Amino acid sequence: MTPDRAAGLAETRRALADGEVTARALVERTLARIEAAQPTLNAFRIVRAEAALAEADAADRELAAGARRPLLGVPVAVKDDMDVAGEPTAFGCRGDFPPAAADGEAVRRLRTAGAVIVGKTNTCELGQWPFTEGPAFGETRNPWDTGHTPGGSSGGSAAAVAAGLVPAALGSDGAGSVRIPASWTHLIGIKPQRGRISTWPRGESFQGITVNGTLARSVADAALLLDAASGNHDRDPHRPPALTVADAVGRDPGRLRIALSLKPPFTAVPARLDGEIRVRVLELAERLAGLGHVVEEADPPYGQIGLTFVPRATAGIAEHVSEAPDPALLDPRTRGAARLGRLLGGAPLRAARRAEAVLHRRIGAFFGSYDVILAPTTAAPPPRIGALYGLRGLATDRAIIAACPYAWPWNVLGWPGVNVPAGFAGGLPVGAQLLGPAHSEPLLVSLAAQLEAELRWHERWPPRRTEAEADTPAG
């Protein structure tokens, strides 16, 4: 275990259990890494230094007494759309947000597993965009090249994990917000089945399209964090059958029928797949074929699925805006989306919700012919800092649809997807998605781990920066 980069969750858990390191020492190193990186990467909105050290001391007492829990003493981070007792949940917004009275259910379950919550990571305003920039906190930067965004909206979590500040982190995914930053920072990003990780105190986040998910450097670590955070509040409306996803790591997935889907779902804005990303995804398809799977080009019957996404997304934004302490401080694009959400929040929203069952049947039938879909995670590599943030409303929508047209349909469906690293385009990380039907996390994790054993992507780190380089962000 090196002091300047976090070891993985599984390795950290083993070292703690074997007495090779104390939780306090781990947390002290984590806090030192965060402090050193914050001026450059700006991954964290809140760092819980004093509270985390106290939690680490409590974990050390448990470990010394022989107690063992899945993540006892392991430092992790969570996105700043999740309630942590005693801390505000600003969700990327300006304003005077009150401290949360209690942990959200996902955070509560991490604590029950013994994890130490070292801080809350940056996210763009209400998680709307695939970049993590805003007047509330500044710009979060990509550890692979600080002139570029790590993506969004879970960009802070992705940057923190990719840079080795923490071994893993929770994010949330409403239109690819775990998978997109995972792809642009060379990470595993698991978007689980709706309800797998509770979003309570919201029974449904953004009308059910947003779920909580995990980011880590390896499949095993992402699955381990998923299992630790999974479970439901008594009042959750979505309660999928329990799974132990980590057990699928190392399990032979069998000979699968894989649909290679390069065509974006229909959108009103043209989207074209970057040539280098296309090559990287095709190379993954060849690897999968070499592992014995049957891979052929086929696109799911998405139809007009976008018509069901917009009412749910904008109605969710309107709900959050109505709760903001000072809506006048919000981005004009946010206020515009909220106005649209209020317009669509009646009959259009009800129609969009009803359409989900039809989509389940139609796209579910596609999985009668295929077990898994392989698709690009994004159509473009990570943009430069400021390239998207400085745009106006319609221009922002056009730019993000063109760059990220592939991820959001699985949010409408509520089904699992896993980003895996696909290599590099223009020297920057890009990813591919493994997409499955309802409750297919174990299959997707098994397949991702099989690829990881071949490609060893978790062994590659962002370049180390000299002290002089670290003083001034690239740009």
Secondary structure in CASP SS format (residue, H / E / C, confidence):
PFRMAT SS
TARGET T0000
AUTHOR 0000-0000-0000
METHOD secondary structure of the structure
MODEL  1
M C 1.00
T C 1.00
P C 1.00
D C 1.00
R C 1.00
A C 1.00
A C 1.00
G C 1.00
L H 1.00
A H 1.00
E H 1.00
T H 1.00
R H 1.00
R H 1.00
A H 1.00
L H 1.00
A H 1.00
D C 1.00
G C 1.00
E C 1.00
V C 1.00
T C 1.00
A H 1.00
R H 1.00
A H 1.00
L H 1.00
V H 1.00
E H 1.00
R H 1.00
T H 1.00
L H 1.00
A H 1.00
R H 1.00
I H 1.00
E H 1.00
A H 1.00
A H 1.00
Q H 1.00
P H 1.00
T H 1.00
L H 1.00
N C 1.00
A C 1.00
F E 1.00
R E 1.00
I E 1.00
V E 1.00
R C 1.00
A H 1.00
E H 1.00
A H 1.00
A H 1.00
L H 1.00
A H 1.00
E H 1.00
A H 1.00
D H 1.00
A H 1.00
A H 1.00
D H 1.00
R H 1.00
E H 1.00
L H 1.00
A H 1.00
A C 1.00
G C 1.00
A C 1.00
R C 1.00
R C 1.00
P C 1.00
L C 1.00
L C 1.00
G C 1.00
V C 1.00
P E 1.00
V E 1.00
A E 1.00
V E 1.00
K E 1.00
D C 1.00
D C 1.00
M C 1.00
D C 1.00
V C 1.00
A E 1.00
G C 1.00
E C 1.00
P E 1.00
T C 1.00
A C 1.00
F C 1.00
G C 1.00
C C 1.00
R C 1.00
G C 1.00
D C 1.00
F C 1.00
P C 1.00
P E 1.00
A E 1.00
A C 1.00
A C 1.00
D C 1.00
G C 1.00
E H 1.00
A H 1.00
V H 1.00
R H 1.00
R H 1.00
L H 1.00
R H 1.00
T H 1.00
A C 1.00
G C 1.00
A C 1.00
V E 1.00
I E 1.00
V E 1.00
G E 1.00
K E 1.00
T E 1.00
N C 1.00
T C 1.00
C C 1.00
E H 1.00
L H 1.00
G H 1.00
Q C 1.00
W C 1.00
P C 1.00
F C 1.00
T C 1.00
E E 1.00
G E 1.00
P C 1.00
A C 1.00
F C 1.00
G E 1.00
E E 1.00
T C 1.00
R C 1.00
N E 1.00
P C 1.00
W C 1.00
D E 1.00
T C 1.00
G C 1.00
H E 1.00
T C 1.00
P C 1.00
G C 1.00
G C 1.00
S C 1.00
S C 1.00
G H 1.00
G H 1.00
S H 1.00
A H 1.00
A H 1.00
A H 1.00
V H 1.00
A H 1.00
A C 1.00
G C 1.00
L C 1.00
V C 1.00
P C 1.00
A E 1.00
A E 1.00
L E 1.00
G E 1.00
S E 1.00
D E 1.00
G C 1.00
A C 1.00
G C 1.00
S C 1.00
V C 1.00
R H 1.00
I H 1.00
P H 1.00
A H 1.00
S H 1.00
W H 1.00
T H 1.00
H C 1.00
L C 1.00
I E 1.00
G E 1.00
I E 1.00
K E 1.00
P C 1.00
Q C 1.00
R C 1.00
G C 1.00
R C 1.00
I E 1.00
S C 1.00
T C 1.00
W C 1.00
P C 1.00
R C 1.00
G C 1.00
E C 1.00
S E 1.00
F C 1.00
Q C 1.00
G C 1.00
I C 1.00
T E 1.00
V E 1.00
N E 1.00
G E 1.00
T E 1.00
L E 1.00
A E 1.00
R C 1.00
S C 1.00
V H 1.00
A H 1.00
D H 1.00
A H 1.00
A H 1.00
L H 1.00
L H 1.00
L H 1.00
D H 1.00
A H 1.00
A H 1.00
S C 1.00
G E 1.00
N C 1.00
H C 1.00
D C 1.00
R C 1.00
D C 1.00
P C 1.00
H C 1.00
R C 1.00
P C 1.00
P C 1.00
A C 1.00
L C 1.00
T C 1.00
V H 1.00
A H 1.00
D H 1.00
A H 1.00
V C 1.00
G C 1.00
R C 1.00
D C 1.00
P C 1.00
G C 1.00
R C 1.00
L C 1.00
R E 1.00
I E 1.00
A E 1.00
L E 1.00
S C 1.00
L C 1.00
K C 1.00
P C 1.00
P C 1.00
F C 1.00
T C 1.00
A C 1.00
V C 1.00
P C 1.00
A C 1.00
R C 1.00
L C 1.00
D C 1.00
G H 1.00
E H 1.00
I H 1.00
R H 1.00
V H 1.00
R H 1.00
V H 1.00
L H 1.00
E H 1.00
L H 1.00
A H 1.00
E H 1.00
R H 1.00
L H 1.00
A H 1.00
G H 1.00
L C 1.00
G C 1.00
H C 1.00
V E 1.00
V E 1.00
E E 1.00
E E 1.00
A C 1.00
D C 1.00
P C 1.00
P C 1.00
Y C 1.00
G C 1.00
Q C 1.00
I C 1.00
G H 1.00
L H 1.00
T H 1.00
F H 1.00
V H 1.00
P H 1.00
R H 1.00
A H 1.00
T H 1.00
A H 1.00
G H 1.00
I H 1.00
A H 1.00
E H 1.00
H H 1.00
V H 1.00
S H 1.00
E H 1.00
A C 1.00
P C 1.00
D C 1.00
P H 1.00
A H 1.00
L H 1.00
L C 1.00
D C 1.00
P H 1.00
R H 1.00
T H 1.00
R H 1.00
G H 1.00
A H 1.00
A H 1.00
R H 1.00
L H 1.00
G H 1.00
R H 1.00
L H 1.00
L H 1.00
G C 1.00
G C 1.00
A H 1.00
P H 1.00
L H 1.00
R H 1.00
A H 1.00
A H 1.00
R H 1.00
R H 1.00
A H 1.00
E H 1.00
A H 1.00
V H 1.00
L H 1.00
H H 1.00
R H 1.00
R H 1.00
I H 1.00
G H 1.00
A H 1.00
F H 1.00
F C 1.00
G C 1.00
S C 1.00
Y C 1.00
D C 1.00
V E 1.00
I E 1.00
L E 1.00
A E 1.00
P E 1.00
T C 1.00
T C 1.00
A C 1.00
A C 1.00
P C 1.00
P C 1.00
P C 1.00
R E 1.00
I C 1.00
G C 1.00
A C 1.00
L C 1.00
Y C 1.00
G C 1.00
L C 1.00
R C 1.00
G H 1.00
L H 1.00
A H 1.00
T H 1.00
D H 1.00
R H 1.00
A H 1.00
I H 1.00
I H 1.00
A H 1.00
A H 1.00
C C 1.00
P C 1.00
Y C 1.00
A C 1.00
W C 1.00
P H 1.00
W H 1.00
N H 1.00
V H 1.00
L H 1.00
G C 1.00
W C 1.00
P C 1.00
G E 1.00
V E 1.00
N E 1.00
V E 1.00
P E 1.00
A E 1.00
G E 1.00
F E 1.00
A E 1.00
G C 1.00
G C 1.00
L E 1.00
P E 1.00
V E 1.00
G E 1.00
A E 1.00
Q E 1.00
L E 1.00
L E 1.00
G C 1.00
P C 1.00
A C 1.00
H C 1.00
S C 1.00
E H 1.00
P H 1.00
L H 1.00
L H 1.00
V H 1.00
S H 1.00
L H 1.00
A H 1.00
A H 1.00
Q H 1.00
L H 1.00
E H 1.00
A H 1.00
E H 1.00
L H 1.00
R C 1.00
W H 1.00
H H 1.00
E H 1.00
R C 1.00
W C 1.00
P C 1.00
P C 1.00
R C 1.00
R C 1.00
T C 1.00
E H 1.00
A H 1.00
E H 1.00
A H 1.00
D H 1.00
T C 1.00
P C 1.00
A C 1.00
G C 1.00
END
